[in-house]
Amino acid sequence: MYLEASGTSDLSENGGSDGQASTTVDIAKTTTVGVPGRGLCVPVSAVPEWPAVALTHRVATPSGWKSVADLIVGDTVFDGDGNWQRVDRDTSVFRNLDCYSVTFDDGQQITAAASHTWTVETRNGHDSGFVELTVSTTELARMKLFRRSAISVPVAERLSPDLDLPVDPYLFGYWLGDGYSANGAISVGRNDVEEVTTLLQDVLLSYEMLSSTYYDYNLAHCLNVRNVTKPSRGAVNQSLFQRLRTLGVLRNKHVPDVYLFAGTEQRRALLQGLVDSDGNVTNRKGQVQFVNTNRRILDGFVEIARSLGYKPSVRAHPTAGWLAVFQVADDYPVARIQRKASRLVPGGRMASRRYIRSVLPVRSVHLKGIGIDTDAHQFQVEGGILAHCL
């Protein structure tokens, strides 16, 4: 049985822009049965099953952020395994569909159609084991969410090759946390100065070295990166100050997009620099904490952590602005300073999965779906949330 096509939502393998046919369905208005060969038709059973999320959600691509609204066939997104995948299909905008807001245990939210599907894990009801289910948002809303570890989706990371960055990511992360905003100087507590000097010296360029000045009034050392050799004929040895100025971060500290979308190992190094400077690892639980009065720096820290498969949550700090907290899910050290790295404790299942806390109906918004050719048919929306696709 088929429905006659009319004009609210397209399902296209060519973006509808190159003259080839695309399938159009008005979900809200179509009620009559069409006949194959007379116009464009789609199977009835396909209509209510199309997954779609709000147009306003951001999606990470290898070159930066795009909104769901701006994604087109030919774009590249990240799948559930963190790999790049080409967008092979997309729809036009869905309107007037029932929508739900799904909230996760790290505070993130995603707005999706009632018919959107989710692959989740829940307890099997017989023992301590878990079972994997694929359910619609409507079905998800009816499931029992009262248990802290009842229903979850995997935490995803983004895998990317290294880029040519102007400043070593570990050095840049340390400067963002404890550097002077007006120049390239870095403040280091006296208990860490020897170790940090070694760590930073290892990542400097061949023509750079560190010098140190001790300030007794705040028990800290000021480390400066200096050029010590002249460039060869025709070459330019840019100072750290010049490279920070080119990045646009002097007196404007934040994590630029080129670092948010840098290679996997480069983002790990940036996270280590941030944790070693303004971060902490707690003694009892081995939780990673990062505190900063600059919300842009903290947001950059959170995005870097999420892109690496961690699950930070954010709350106000009583005296120092904002606090981000997460538990590592693997053995990879997110700190290089030994006293911090030695306290890290993998959090197990709770750290490697994102738990659903509520599924609530909301006012209808405009939605869209895309399609990639993978077995799981899942792509990453902002924050590493896995959304089903066509």
Secondary structure as GFF3:
##gff-version 3
##sequence-region A 1 390
A	DSSP	beta_strand	2	4	.	.	.	ID=ss1
A	DSSP	beta_strand	9	12	.	.	.	ID=ss2
A	DSSP	beta_strand	23	25	.	.	.	ID=ss3
A	DSSP	beta_strand	33	34	.	.	.	ID=ss4
A	DSSP	beta_strand	41	43	.	.	.	ID=ss5
A	DSSP	three_ten_helix	44	49	.	.	.	ID=ss6
A	DSSP	beta_strand	53	54	.	.	.	ID=ss7
A	DSSP	beta_strand	58	61	.	.	.	ID=ss8
A	DSSP	beta_strand	64	67	.	.	.	ID=ss9
A	DSSP	three_ten_helix	68	70	.	.	.	ID=ss10
A	DSSP	beta_strand	76	78	.	.	.	ID=ss11
A	DSSP	beta_strand	84	86	.	.	.	ID=ss12
A	DSSP	beta_strand	89	91	.	.	.	ID=ss13
A	DSSP	beta_strand	99	104	.	.	.	ID=ss14
A	DSSP	beta_strand	109	113	.	.	.	ID=ss15
A	DSSP	beta_strand	117	123	.	.	.	ID=ss16
A	DSSP	beta_strand	130	136	.	.	.	ID=ss17
A	DSSP	alpha_helix	137	142	.	.	.	ID=ss18
A	DSSP	beta_strand	151	154	.	.	.	ID=ss19
A	DSSP	alpha_helix	169	178	.	.	.	ID=ss20
A	DSSP	beta_strand	186	189	.	.	.	ID=ss21
A	DSSP	alpha_helix	193	201	.	.	.	ID=ss22
A	DSSP	beta_strand	208	215	.	.	.	ID=ss23
A	DSSP	three_ten_helix	216	218	.	.	.	ID=ss24
A	DSSP	beta_strand	220	227	.	.	.	ID=ss25
A	DSSP	alpha_helix	240	247	.	.	.	ID=ss26
A	DSSP	alpha_helix	257	260	.	.	.	ID=ss27
A	DSSP	alpha_helix	264	278	.	.	.	ID=ss28
A	DSSP	beta_strand	279	281	.	.	.	ID=ss29
A	DSSP	beta_strand	288	292	.	.	.	ID=ss30
A	DSSP	alpha_helix	295	307	.	.	.	ID=ss31
A	DSSP	beta_strand	313	317	.	.	.	ID=ss32
A	DSSP	beta_strand	321	326	.	.	.	ID=ss33
A	DSSP	alpha_helix	338	341	.	.	.	ID=ss34
A	DSSP	alpha_helix	349	352	.	.	.	ID=ss35
A	DSSP	beta_strand	353	362	.	.	.	ID=ss36
A	DSSP	beta_strand	367	368	.	.	.	ID=ss37
A	DSSP	beta_strand	370	371	.	.	.	ID=ss38
A	DSSP	beta_strand	378	381	.	.	.	ID=ss39
A	DSSP	three_ten_helix	382	384	.	.	.	ID=ss40
A	DSSP	beta_strand	385	388	.	.	.	ID=ss41
###
